[in-house]
Amino acid sequence: MVRHLRAPCGPAAVLTVPLAVPLAMPLLIASLGGCGGDQAVPQAATTTRDSVRQQQNSPDPGGSAIPRNSWIRGFVAAMSPEEKVGQLFVPALSGRSEALSMIKHYHVGGFIYFPRNTRTPGQTARLSNALQDAARVPLLLGVDEEQGQVSRLPYLTAFPGNMALGASRRPEVARAAARITGTELRAVGINQNYAPVADVNVNPDNPVIGLRSFGSDPALTARMIAAAVDGYQAAGVAATAKHFPGHGDTATDSHTGLPVIEHSRRRWARLDAPPFAAAIAHQVDAIMTAHIVVPGLDRSGDPATLSAAVLTGLLRGRLGFQGVIITDSLSMAGPRVRYGPAEVPVRAVAAGADQLLMPPSLPLAYRAVLRAVHEGTISQARLNDAVSRIVRLKEIRGLFAGRRADPSAAEKIIGSPAHRAVARSTAEHAITLVENDGVLPLHGGKRIRVTGVESARVAAALRRQGVRVVHSARDADATVLTTLNAGTATASQVHGLRGRPVIVVALGRPYDLGHTRHAAAALATYSTGDAAVEALARVLTGKVRPTGKLPVAVSRTYPFGRGLSY
């Protein structure tokens, strides 16, 4: 039988020292404005930050988040070096037996789930319980559940992604979506979400962020990030703002290469930093690093994940973040362009990272970090600080007080009618009308042809709203053309349909709407999900008035903030 370690005082005592955005960044503060989102986090699920400065082996030391009289110091001191190093790792797992082996041999601090681990709510809850039962120290069980484009749990209530939420311009919508998603995650034993995305997507050609971002405006993104953090953490799930210092202005995917972002320090403070500062002000539990090079912040050429100047100097020192820093997946190409798989995790910890996500080889990475600790490459102070932050996060999320999920309750909570109703409302708030020469809303008797991506689903949704859908262009009074990240090809598609009014609907990135010069109407849904398709049909027929506003500029055609209504 495994003896679980608990906080000696039972449930976590609540500290009351607030964390504020540092005054060391006047440019940043001026650009933030209001942060939005004021929902309180339940006392049982959270602890506010208490900063005690502690010297580390870095040029610009951050502060330790652990009070000097905390039980955590003794707890960590009693751990062996092998246990401490294990707490730094968050590997993926193929199945239960492999995970139990990693707990036994490497004392891992958590796992990341993927669809192969999350077939049904009951199965996921039982897996979470089995892993927690085997662990001496509670596990952080995380997932990339951003909703929209990046979703790992097929059975969750499906919300549109962040750009749709940004189009709503309503922080309360982002808060509600995060709270419901967090509630459903916690029901299956997942206690950390690698969301929300804090990147400001200013590059239309960005291959990796795009719809995952709330938009191209730092102030809007900051308001929405703050609300999402509040929502997740109100549900008892650790929120993780990503990808620091900002992945929104790149045309390279860090999964396959190492992007270089040419932002000066001043531009970074104005554009990229505000959402992270807002997340910190709302006491975000964790921040994930980006595998990007920003010469304006660190001239070494190292990616941010391996940069002490970025992680310890900027994130800890200048932004004052006292929570857990977790790397993006170390299996991605970005961090391994310059260094091997054994050197990358060592450099990441030395730079200031606390958790190491998905090393390509856990045995190799574990041995490398343990050896670095024994040799002094990673100091005992740095190791203890990282483990203390991890343990404190587990305390904040109540894992020392109880960590088991109820499989039968999970089946009832997830996908409830109340949750689905919020998802439908969220999708309706997002629909953005940017052009209309009077063809919308569709009036009774009009014959409509639907063509393009997901045309069958859109046609079925229109029929449910009473629209006469026809298959022949000759019989149609107007055509609905749906696109999905078609780019410049959108123009030729519109041109080929001339002769009848064309209504263009961008189901993915709204940048397609920059190529719709001859369209009679143009809209963006930001999603192909069921809720978005149904919302589109209700908007096209006038059952719902469009209220969304573009969260990004669409070429020179439609400016940021454009949004028409009926």
MARGU-10094 format. One record per residue (C-alpha): residue number from 0; residue in one letter; x, y, z. Coordinates in steps of 0.05 Angstrom, whole numbers, plus 5000, padded with zeros to 4 digits. Layout:
BEGIN
NUM/a/X/Y/Z
...
This chain:
BEGIN
0/m/5000/5000/5000
1/v/5025/5070/4983
2/r/5029/5119/5040
3/h/5004/5186/5014
4/l/5038/5249/5039
5/r/4991/5302/5065
6/a/5000/5373/5091
7/p/5008/5366/5166
8/c/4952/5416/5178
9/g/4901/5382/5131
10/p/4869/5429/5081
11/a/4914/5485/5059
12/a/4915/5546/5103
13/v/4896/5608/5064
14/l/4947/5664/5059
15/t/4924/5734/5045
16/v/4982/5772/5014
17/p/4960/5796/4945
18/l/5003/5796/4883
19/a/5002/5860/4842
20/v/5029/5877/4774
21/p/5099/5905/4787
22/l/5107/5980/4780
23/a/5173/5968/4744
24/m/5138/5966/4676
25/p/5106/6034/4665
26/l/5097/6021/4590
27/l/5063/5956/4606
28/i/5017/5984/4659
29/a/4996/6040/4614
30/s/4977/5992/4559
31/l/4937/5945/4604
32/g/4879/5989/4624
33/g/4827/5947/4660
34/c/4841/5873/4667
35/g/4768/5851/4667
36/g/4742/5791/4705
37/d/4728/5799/4779
38/q/4700/5732/4800
39/a/4729/5710/4865
40/v/4764/5642/4871
41/p/4733/5599/4926
42/q/4775/5598/4988
43/a/4777/5522/4990
44/a/4808/5519/4921
45/t/4862/5572/4923
46/t/4915/5608/4961
47/t/4941/5678/4944
48/r/5015/5692/4934
49/d/5064/5710/4989
50/s/5131/5733/4962
51/v/5197/5722/4998
52/r/5259/5740/4959
53/q/5310/5684/4954
54/q/5377/5684/4918
55/q/5383/5634/4861
56/n/5438/5615/4812
57/s/5416/5665/4760
58/p/5434/5735/4738
59/d/5368/5765/4759
60/p/5339/5724/4816
61/g/5265/5715/4823
62/g/5229/5707/4889
63/s/5208/5644/4925
64/a/5133/5637/4932
65/i/5140/5598/4997
66/p/5133/5633/5065
67/r/5191/5619/5112
68/n/5145/5586/5163
69/s/5109/5542/5113
70/w/5103/5467/5124
71/i/5125/5460/5051
72/r/5198/5475/5068
73/g/5201/5416/5115
74/f/5162/5373/5068
75/v/5210/5386/5011
76/a/5271/5379/5056
77/a/5249/5309/5075
78/m/5247/5286/5003
79/s/5306/5249/4972
80/p/5343/5280/4912
81/e/5311/5226/4868
82/e/5241/5245/4892
83/k/5254/5319/4883
84/v/5279/5310/4811
85/g/5220/5266/4795
86/q/5172/5321/4816
87/l/5198/5364/4759
88/f/5174/5317/4705
89/v/5106/5314/4671
90/p/5109/5259/4618
91/a/5055/5233/4571
92/l/5030/5163/4581
93/s/5006/5109/4534
94/g/4968/5071/4587
95/r/4958/5057/4661
96/s/5014/5005/4669
97/e/5066/5051/4638
98/a/5044/5109/4683
99/l/5047/5066/4746
100/s/5118/5046/4727
101/m/5138/5119/4718
102/i/5109/5136/4787
103/k/5147/5079/4819
104/h/5214/5088/4785
105/y/5217/5163/4772
106/h/5171/5194/4825
107/v/5140/5239/4771
108/g/5102/5300/4793
109/g/5046/5292/4742
110/f/5022/5270/4674
111/i/4992/5302/4612
112/y/4931/5268/4582
113/f/4916/5259/4508
114/p/4854/5231/4472
115/r/4881/5160/4479
116/n/4875/5169/4555
117/t/4805/5201/4555
118/r/4755/5156/4521
119/t/4695/5167/4568
120/p/4684/5208/4631
121/g/4680/5147/4675
122/q/4743/5114/4646
123/t/4782/5179/4653
124/a/4761/5188/4725
125/r/4780/5116/4742
126/l/4848/5126/4709
127/s/4860/5190/4748
128/n/4842/5154/4813
129/a/4888/5096/4799
130/l/4947/5142/4786
131/q/4933/5185/4847
132/d/4927/5123/4891
133/a/4996/5100/4868
134/a/5031/5166/4881
135/r/5064/5184/4947
136/v/5057/5258/4930
137/p/4993/5281/4896
138/l/4998/5286/4820
139/l/4984/5345/4776
140/l/4942/5314/4720
141/g/4941/5363/4662
142/v/4913/5369/4592
143/d/4914/5416/4533
144/e/4840/5433/4534
145/e/4838/5502/4502
146/q/4771/5486/4469
147/g/4761/5502/4396
148/q/4820/5482/4353
149/v/4858/5447/4410
150/s/4813/5399/4448
151/r/4835/5333/4478
152/l/4772/5307/4513
153/p/4720/5288/4460
154/y/4662/5284/4510
155/l/4668/5353/4541
156/t/4617/5408/4529
157/a/4647/5439/4466
158/f/4658/5514/4465
159/p/4685/5556/4408
160/g/4759/5574/4416
161/n/4791/5637/4442
162/m/4785/5680/4380
163/a/4710/5669/4381
164/l/4710/5691/4454
165/g/4751/5752/4435
166/a/4700/5769/4382
167/s/4645/5770/4435
168/r/4683/5826/4472
169/r/4652/5798/4537
170/p/4700/5777/4592
171/e/4641/5744/4628
172/v/4633/5697/4568
173/a/4707/5676/4573
174/r/4699/5667/4648
175/a/4637/5624/4641
176/a/4668/5580/4587
177/a/4731/5569/4629
178/r/4691/5555/4692
179/i/4648/5502/4657
180/t/4708/5471/4623
181/g/4746/5470/4689
182/t/4687/5439/4726
183/e/4683/5383/4675
184/l/4758/5371/4677
185/r/4759/5368/4753
186/a/4701/5318/4750
187/v/4746/5267/4716
188/g/4806/5281/4761
189/i/4843/5330/4717
190/n/4868/5387/4761
191/q/4911/5429/4713
192/n/4893/5457/4645
193/y/4947/5481/4598
194/a/4904/5541/4580
195/p/4888/5597/4567
196/v/4931/5620/4509
197/a/4959/5690/4524
198/d/4992/5701/4456
199/v/4972/5764/4418
200/n/4963/5740/4346
201/v/4988/5798/4303
202/n/5013/5754/4246
203/p/4958/5728/4200
204/d/5007/5675/4174
205/n/5020/5647/4244
206/p/5016/5571/4233
207/v/5012/5551/4306
208/i/4970/5603/4344
209/g/4916/5636/4300
210/l/4847/5619/4328
211/r/4878/5597/4394
212/s/4890/5671/4410
213/f/4837/5719/4436
214/g/4859/5769/4383
215/s/4911/5819/4359
216/d/4899/5873/4412
217/p/4939/5866/4477
218/a/4886/5902/4519
219/l/4829/5858/4494
220/t/4872/5796/4503
221/a/4891/5817/4574
222/r/4818/5827/4594
223/m/4798/5759/4566
224/i/4858/5723/4596
225/a/4843/5751/4665
226/a/4771/5727/4661
227/a/4791/5658/4636
228/v/4841/5649/4692
229/d/4787/5668/4742
230/g/4740/5617/4711
231/y/4788/5558/4711
232/q/4813/5570/4781
233/a/4742/5582/4808
234/a/4729/5510/4785
235/g/4789/5485/4825
236/v/4833/5474/4764
237/a/4902/5504/4757
238/a/4904/5552/4698
239/t/4967/5558/4655
240/a/4978/5620/4613
241/k/5019/5606/4551
242/h/5067/5615/4514
243/f/5115/5663/4548
244/p/5143/5711/4526
245/g/5092/5711/4469
246/h/5084/5667/4407
247/g/5036/5711/4368
248/d/5082/5741/4316
249/t/5115/5683/4279
250/a/5107/5647/4214
251/t/5146/5586/4240
252/d/5116/5529/4280
253/s/5158/5513/4341
254/h/5136/5441/4336
255/t/5179/5434/4274
256/g/5230/5491/4279
257/l/5256/5547/4322
258/p/5219/5613/4309
259/v/5255/5679/4316
260/i/5212/5739/4336
261/e/5244/5806/4323
262/h/5209/5846/4377
263/s/5248/5898/4415
264/r/5242/5900/4490
265/r/5197/5961/4483
266/r/5152/5927/4432
267/w/5149/5865/4475
268/a/5127/5906/4535
269/r/5073/5940/4494
270/l/5047/5881/4454
271/d/5065/5813/4485
272/a/5071/5826/4559
273/p/5002/5855/4579
274/p/4963/5789/4577
275/f/5016/5754/4619
276/a/5016/5812/4669
277/a/4940/5808/4673
278/a/4943/5733/4685
279/i/4994/5745/4741
280/a/4952/5799/4772
281/h/4895/5748/4774
282/q/4942/5698/4809
283/v/4949/5649/4752
284/d/4977/5583/4778
285/a/5026/5569/4722
286/i/5057/5599/4660
287/m/5083/5557/4601
288/t/5145/5576/4563
289/a/5152/5585/4488
290/h/5205/5552/4445
291/i/5221/5617/4410
292/v/5282/5662/4404
293/v/5271/5736/4418
294/p/5338/5771/4408
295/g/5310/5835/4438
296/l/5301/5799/4504
297/d/5362/5753/4503
298/r/5419/5758/4453
299/s/5446/5688/4468
300/g/5405/5655/4413
301/d/5374/5606/4462
302/p/5299/5594/4461
303/a/5260/5626/4518
304/t/5250/5557/4549
305/l/5325/5554/4562
306/s/5337/5628/4577
307/a/5350/5653/4648
308/a/5344/5724/4621
309/v/5272/5710/4599
310/l/5247/5662/4653
311/t/5283/5688/4715
312/g/5299/5759/4693
313/l/5234/5779/4659
314/l/5181/5731/4684
315/r/5204/5725/4756
316/g/5242/5790/4766
317/r/5205/5841/4723
318/l/5134/5813/4722
319/g/5139/5785/4792
320/f/5109/5717/4777
321/q/5114/5670/4837
322/g/5077/5609/4810
323/v/5101/5548/4772
324/i/5138/5557/4706
325/i/5127/5497/4661
326/t/5161/5485/4594
327/d/5123/5472/4531
328/s/5133/5401/4507
329/l/5206/5383/4504
330/s/5190/5333/4449
331/m/5180/5392/4401
332/a/5236/5411/4354
333/g/5245/5483/4380
334/p/5285/5469/4443
335/r/5328/5415/4411
336/v/5355/5455/4352
337/r/5418/5474/4391
338/y/5422/5422/4446
339/g/5412/5347/4456
340/p/5356/5313/4495
341/a/5398/5306/4558
342/e/5422/5378/4559
343/v/5355/5411/4545
344/p/5321/5393/4611
345/v/5382/5413/4651
346/r/5387/5481/4617
347/a/5312/5492/4626
348/v/5314/5480/4702
349/a/5377/5522/4709
350/a/5343/5579/4671
351/g/5284/5579/4719
352/a/5234/5527/4694
353/d/5201/5486/4749
354/q/5166/5432/4709
355/l/5190/5395/4648
356/l/5135/5374/4601
357/m/5139/5313/4557
358/p/5214/5298/4552
359/p/5226/5253/4491
360/s/5259/5203/4537
361/l/5240/5206/4611
362/p/5297/5159/4634
363/l/5349/5200/4597
364/a/5323/5267/4620
365/y/5314/5244/4692
366/r/5385/5217/4697
367/a/5413/5281/4665
368/v/5378/5327/4715
369/l/5395/5283/4774
370/r/5468/5282/4752
371/a/5467/5358/4744
372/v/5441/5365/4816
373/h/5496/5319/4843
374/e/5549/5358/4803
375/g/5522/5426/4824
376/t/5503/5448/4753
377/i/5433/5455/4784
378/s/5441/5481/4854
379/q/5404/5452/4914
380/a/5371/5520/4923
381/r/5345/5520/4851
382/l/5319/5449/4858
383/n/5286/5462/4925
384/d/5254/5525/4898
385/a/5225/5489/4838
386/v/5198/5431/4879
387/s/5170/5478/4932
388/r/5131/5516/4879
389/i/5103/5451/4851
390/v/5082/5426/4920
391/r/5051/5492/4936
392/l/5010/5490/4872
393/k/4985/5421/4893
394/e/4967/5451/4960
395/i/4931/5510/4928
396/r/4888/5463/4885
397/g/4869/5422/4947
398/l/4905/5358/4927
399/f/4933/5344/4996
400/a/4862/5347/5024
401/g/4832/5300/4972
402/r/4847/5278/4901
403/r/4796/5226/4880
404/a/4744/5236/4826
405/d/4674/5206/4826
406/p/4663/5168/4760
407/s/4587/5166/4766
408/a/4583/5240/4782
409/a/4628/5257/4723
410/e/4579/5225/4675
411/k/4524/5271/4701
412/i/4564/5335/4704
413/i/4595/5333/4635
414/g/4552/5357/4578
415/s/4493/5377/4622
416/p/4437/5416/4590
417/a/4458/5478/4629
418/h/4529/5473/4603
419/r/4507/5462/4531
420/a/4461/5523/4536
421/v/4521/5567/4555
422/a/4561/5539/4497
423/r/4504/5557/4449
424/s/4499/5627/4476
425/t/4575/5636/4472
426/a/4575/5616/4398
427/e/4519/5666/4384
428/h/4557/5723/4416
429/a/4617/5708/4372
430/i/4585/5710/4302
431/t/4613/5771/4267
432/l/4580/5804/4207
433/v/4629/5849/4169
434/e/4591/5861/4103
435/n/4518/5862/4084
436/d/4486/5895/4024
437/g/4417/5877/4048
438/v/4415/5803/4031
439/l/4415/5786/4106
440/p/4376/5765/4144
441/l/4348/5712/4099
442/h/4273/5720/4092
443/g/4222/5666/4083
444/g/4214/5637/4014
445/k/4286/5650/3992
446/r/4319/5590/3960
447/i/4390/5581/3986
448/r/4447/5538/3960
449/v/4503/5520/4008
450/t/4572/5501/3982
451/g/4642/5496/4010
452/v/4672/5465/4073
453/e/4622/5432/4120
454/s/4566/5451/4071
455/a/4523/5391/4090
456/r/4523/5410/4163
457/v/4509/5483/4149
458/a/4453/5465/4102
459/a/4421/5419/4154
460/a/4425/5474/4206
461/l/4391/5523/4158
462/r/4336/5473/4144
463/r/4323/5467/4218
464/q/4312/5542/4217
465/g/4260/5536/4161
466/v/4305/5556/4102
467/r/4291/5526/4033
468/v/4358/5495/4015
469/v/4368/5475/3942
470/h/4425/5439/3907
471/s/4427/5474/3840
472/a/4458/5543/3831
473/r/4407/5556/3777
474/d/4350/5547/3827
475/a/4381/5589/3882
476/d/4365/5661/3900
477/a/4432/5665/3938
478/t/4491/5621/3954
479/v/4524/5611/4022
480/l/4598/5596/4011
481/t/4635/5568/4071
482/t/4711/5571/4075
483/l/4762/5544/4123
484/n/4830/5579/4123
485/a/4827/5585/4046
486/g/4867/5650/4044
487/t/4873/5680/3975
488/a/4835/5622/3944
489/t/4772/5652/3974
490/a/4771/5706/3920
491/s/4769/5656/3863
492/q/4715/5616/3898
493/v/4672/5679/3905
494/h/4685/5699/3833
495/g/4663/5630/3808
496/l/4595/5639/3840
497/r/4579/5708/3812
498/g/4510/5716/3782
499/r/4473/5708/3847
500/p/4486/5742/3914
501/v/4542/5705/3951
502/i/4545/5702/4027
503/v/4615/5683/4050
504/v/4623/5650/4118
505/a/4694/5640/4146
506/l/4688/5579/4191
507/g/4760/5584/4212
508/r/4808/5642/4213
509/p/4773/5707/4195
510/y/4829/5728/4148
511/d/4791/5693/4091
512/l/4743/5753/4093
513/g/4798/5797/4065
514/h/4787/5764/3998
515/t/4712/5773/3990
516/r/4708/5837/3950
517/h/4650/5814/3907
518/a/4609/5781/3963
519/a/4541/5808/3982
520/a/4552/5791/4055
521/a/4610/5764/4097
522/l/4611/5733/4166
523/a/4660/5697/4212
524/t/4644/5641/4261
525/y/4716/5624/4282
526/s/4695/5552/4291
527/t/4667/5491/4255
528/g/4637/5463/4319
529/d/4564/5445/4325
530/a/4548/5504/4370
531/a/4579/5552/4319
532/v/4543/5521/4260
533/e/4476/5525/4295
534/a/4490/5597/4317
535/l/4507/5615/4245
536/a/4441/5588/4220
537/r/4403/5629/4272
538/v/4442/5692/4254
539/l/4432/5682/4179
540/t/4357/5676/4189
541/g/4351/5734/4236
542/k/4331/5692/4297
543/v/4393/5720/4331
544/r/4424/5789/4317
545/p/4499/5787/4303
546/t/4538/5824/4357
547/g/4610/5800/4348
548/k/4666/5847/4330
549/l/4730/5828/4294
550/p/4784/5813/4346
551/v/4838/5820/4292
552/a/4847/5865/4232
553/v/4831/5830/4166
554/s/4881/5858/4115
555/r/4862/5929/4096
556/t/4790/5911/4083
557/y/4761/5904/4152
558/p/4793/5938/4213
559/f/4799/5910/4283
560/g/4732/5920/4318
561/r/4688/5919/4256
562/g/4621/5886/4268
563/l/4553/5900/4237
564/s/4484/5880/4261
565/y/4411/5880/4236
